[in-house]
């Protein structure tokens, strides 16, 4: 039986946007979100910010911000996240602005439509956007390297995914395995979550079936299930990669087939 994971379609959307942003890297240094902000700590990645959930499903594991545009200026956008926070996204001539196309296959080539370069003025109030760059969570500002106008259908699915986090799915790094209970530290909301496994829970590492006993602290997992009597009971657990012993946070791989 093929391993299925209900949250994967929406999760893949978020990861696809992350890939678009990574492909849109601009060698020219981005504008600074806050000229008085202190330099980042050694080993920090652009856009890591300083805490807080900045968008749907902890967009790109803390490397960007996502929300709905509420104001358009000559050199900035104001946007509101789904948590109600307001951020200012600063852009300049060095910022790459692209449009995420609907993810439909090209009938002629069998490939998806690539992102389209657009003008900063093509983004309007009400659009959903993602921005990557120097995030200052304290000042609630972003010096954008890349701004992505999100396809409306994908924006809707991402909002649904965020709303269902903790209800039908979980994602995070394993911090403890005790009997049938597993504790995760999630980058989605920067909080700890637990789930329990029973005889009906299936486990898979990539394409290989595994068991609860094979889970290791440090591994990142995606979990499908439901809350029953206040406890999240897992029906399917996908291990996304090997344990991380140091360095930058793990990056989710492709979904299992």
C-alpha positions as CSV (number, residue, x, y, z in Angstrom):
1,X,0.0,0.0,0.0
2,X,1.3,3.4,-0.9
3,X,2.3,5.6,2.0
4,X,0.0,8.6,2.1
5,X,0.4,11.9,3.9
6,X,-2.6,14.3,3.8
7,X,-0.5,17.4,4.6
8,X,2.0,16.8,1.9
9,X,0.3,18.7,-1.0
10,X,0.2,22.0,1.0
11,X,3.6,21.3,2.6
12,X,5.1,20.8,-0.9
13,X,3.7,24.2,-1.9
14,X,5.6,25.9,0.9
15,X,8.8,24.0,0.0
16,X,8.3,24.8,-3.6
17,X,8.1,28.5,-2.8
18,X,11.3,28.0,-0.7
19,X,13.0,26.5,-3.8
20,X,11.9,29.5,-5.9
21,X,13.4,31.9,-3.5
22,X,16.7,29.9,-3.4
23,X,16.8,29.9,-7.2
24,X,16.3,33.6,-7.2
25,X,19.5,34.4,-5.3
26,X,20.8,37.8,-6.2
27,X,24.6,38.3,-5.9
28,X,24.1,42.0,-5.1
29,X,23.8,42.7,-1.3
30,X,20.2,43.3,-0.3
31,X,19.0,46.5,1.3
32,X,19.2,46.6,5.0
33,X,15.9,46.2,6.9
34,X,17.3,48.2,9.8
35,X,20.6,50.2,9.4
36,X,21.2,50.2,13.1
37,X,20.6,46.5,13.6
38,X,23.6,44.6,15.0
39,X,25.4,42.2,12.7
40,X,24.3,38.6,12.7
41,X,26.0,36.0,14.8
42,X,28.6,33.8,13.2
43,X,26.9,30.9,11.3
44,X,23.6,32.7,11.0
45,X,21.7,32.6,7.7
46,X,20.1,35.6,6.1
47,X,16.6,36.0,7.1
48,X,16.8,33.9,10.3
49,X,15.5,36.8,12.3
50,X,15.3,36.8,16.1
51,X,12.4,34.5,17.0
52,X,8.7,34.4,16.3
53,X,6.6,32.7,13.6
54,X,6.7,34.9,10.5
55,X,4.3,33.2,8.2
56,X,2.4,30.1,7.0
57,X,4.0,27.0,8.4
58,X,7.0,28.9,9.6
59,X,7.8,29.8,6.1
60,X,11.1,28.2,4.9
61,X,11.9,27.3,8.5
62,X,12.6,30.8,9.5
63,X,14.4,32.1,6.4
64,X,11.6,34.5,5.3
65,X,8.3,36.0,5.9
66,X,4.9,35.6,4.3
67,X,1.6,37.4,4.5
68,X,-1.0,39.6,2.8
69,X,-0.1,43.0,1.4
70,X,-2.0,45.8,3.2
71,X,-0.1,48.8,1.7
72,X,2.2,49.4,-1.3
73,X,4.9,52.1,-1.1
74,X,7.5,53.3,-3.6
75,X,10.2,51.3,-1.8
76,X,8.3,49.0,0.6
77,X,5.3,46.8,1.2
78,X,3.4,46.5,4.4
79,X,2.0,43.1,5.0
80,X,0.1,41.2,7.7
81,X,0.9,37.7,8.7
82,X,-1.8,35.1,9.6
83,X,-0.9,35.7,13.3
84,X,-1.8,39.4,12.9
85,X,1.7,40.8,13.0
86,X,2.5,43.7,10.7
87,X,5.9,43.7,8.8
88,X,7.5,46.2,6.4
89,X,9.2,44.6,3.5
90,X,11.8,47.0,2.0
91,X,12.8,46.5,-1.6
92,X,15.1,48.3,-4.1
93,X,16.4,47.9,-7.6
94,X,18.5,45.0,-6.3
95,X,15.5,43.0,-5.2
96,X,14.3,40.3,-7.5
97,X,10.5,40.2,-7.8
98,X,8.9,37.1,-9.3
99,X,5.4,35.7,-9.7
100,X,4.7,32.1,-8.7
101,X,2.7,30.5,-11.6
102,X,-0.2,28.1,-11.0
103,X,1.5,24.7,-10.6
104,X,0.0,23.0,-13.6
105,X,1.9,20.8,-16.0
106,X,2.7,22.1,-19.5
107,X,0.9,19.7,-21.8
108,X,3.6,20.0,-24.4
109,X,6.7,19.4,-22.3
110,X,5.2,17.7,-19.2
111,X,7.1,20.3,-17.0
112,X,5.8,23.0,-14.7
113,X,5.7,26.6,-15.7
114,X,8.8,28.5,-14.4
115,X,8.4,31.6,-12.2
116,X,7.9,34.9,-14.1
117,X,9.8,38.1,-13.5
118,X,7.5,41.0,-12.7
119,X,7.8,44.6,-11.6
120,X,7.5,45.7,-8.0
121,X,4.5,47.7,-9.0
122,X,2.7,44.5,-10.1
123,X,2.2,43.6,-6.5
124,X,-1.0,45.2,-5.1
125,X,-2.9,45.4,-1.8
126,X,-4.6,42.0,-1.1
127,X,-1.8,39.9,-2.8
128,X,-0.1,37.2,-0.8
129,X,3.6,37.5,-1.0
130,X,6.7,35.8,0.4
131,X,9.9,37.7,1.0
132,X,13.4,36.4,1.8
133,X,16.3,38.5,3.1
134,X,17.4,40.2,6.3
135,X,14.6,39.7,8.8
136,X,14.6,41.9,11.9
137,X,11.8,40.4,14.0
138,X,12.3,43.1,16.7
139,X,11.7,45.9,14.2
140,X,9.3,43.8,12.2
141,X,11.1,44.6,8.9
142,X,12.7,42.8,6.1
143,X,15.4,43.9,3.6
144,X,14.2,41.8,0.7
145,X,16.5,39.9,-1.6
146,X,13.5,38.2,-3.3
147,X,9.8,39.0,-3.3
148,X,7.5,36.2,-4.5
149,X,3.9,36.9,-5.5
150,X,2.1,33.7,-4.5
151,X,-0.5,32.0,-6.7
152,X,-3.8,32.7,-5.0
153,X,-4.8,29.0,-4.9
154,X,-1.6,28.1,-3.3
155,X,-2.0,30.9,-0.8
156,X,-5.4,29.5,0.2
157,X,-3.9,26.0,0.6
158,X,-1.0,27.3,2.7
159,X,-3.5,29.1,5.0
160,X,-5.4,25.9,5.4
161,X,-2.3,24.0,6.1
162,X,-1.3,26.5,8.9
163,X,-4.8,26.3,10.4
164,X,-4.6,22.5,10.6
165,X,-1.2,22.4,12.2
166,X,-1.6,20.6,15.5
167,X,-5.0,19.3,14.5
168,X,-4.3,16.9,11.6
169,X,-0.5,17.2,11.2
170,X,2.7,18.0,13.0
171,X,6.3,18.7,11.9
172,X,9.4,19.1,13.9
173,X,12.7,17.8,15.2
174,X,12.5,14.8,17.6
175,X,13.7,15.8,21.1
176,X,12.6,12.8,23.1
177,X,11.1,9.3,22.6
178,X,9.6,7.8,25.7
179,X,7.6,4.6,25.4
180,X,5.0,5.4,22.7
181,X,5.2,9.2,23.2
182,X,7.4,11.3,21.0
183,X,8.2,15.0,21.7
184,X,9.0,17.4,18.8
185,X,10.4,20.9,18.7
186,X,8.6,22.5,15.8
187,X,9.8,25.4,13.6
188,X,6.3,26.0,12.5
189,X,5.3,27.7,15.7
190,X,8.6,27.5,17.7
191,X,7.0,25.3,20.3
192,X,7.1,21.7,21.6
193,X,4.5,19.2,20.6
194,X,3.9,15.5,21.5
195,X,2.2,12.7,19.7
196,X,1.6,9.1,20.6
197,X,1.8,6.0,18.4
198,X,-0.3,2.9,18.6
199,X,-0.6,-0.4,16.7
200,X,-2.2,1.4,13.7
201,X,0.6,4.0,13.3
202,X,2.8,3.5,10.2
203,X,6.4,4.7,10.1
204,X,8.6,5.3,7.0
205,X,12.1,6.7,6.4
206,X,12.1,7.9,2.9
207,X,10.7,4.9,1.1
208,X,11.7,2.3,3.7
209,X,9.3,1.1,6.4
210,X,10.6,1.6,9.9
211,X,9.3,1.3,13.5
212,X,8.9,3.6,16.5
213,X,12.1,2.1,17.9
214,X,14.0,3.4,14.9
215,X,13.2,7.0,15.6
216,X,16.2,9.0,16.8
217,X,16.6,12.3,18.6
218,X,17.5,15.0,16.1
219,X,15.5,13.5,13.2
220,X,12.9,15.7,11.6
221,X,9.5,14.1,11.1
222,X,6.2,14.9,9.5
223,X,3.2,13.4,11.3
224,X,-0.4,12.8,10.2
225,X,-3.1,12.1,12.7
226,X,-5.8,13.5,14.8
227,X,-6.4,14.8,18.4
228,X,-8.3,12.3,20.5
229,X,-9.2,13.3,24.1
230,X,-6.6,16.0,24.1
231,X,-3.8,13.7,22.7
232,X,-2.4,13.8,19.2
233,X,-2.5,10.2,17.9
234,X,-0.4,9.6,14.9
235,X,-1.6,7.5,12.0
236,X,1.5,8.0,9.8
237,X,5.0,9.3,10.5
238,X,7.5,10.2,7.8
239,X,11.1,10.6,8.8
240,X,12.6,13.3,6.6
241,X,16.3,12.7,7.1
242,X,19.2,11.6,9.4
243,X,19.7,13.2,12.8
244,X,21.3,16.6,12.8
245,X,24.2,16.9,15.2
246,X,25.2,20.5,14.5
247,X,25.3,23.3,12.0
248,X,22.3,25.0,10.3
249,X,18.8,23.6,10.9
250,X,17.8,20.7,8.7
251,X,16.1,21.3,5.5
252,X,13.1,19.1,4.5
253,X,13.7,16.8,1.6
254,X,11.2,15.7,-1.1
255,X,8.1,13.8,0.1
256,X,8.2,10.0,0.2
257,X,6.7,8.2,-2.8
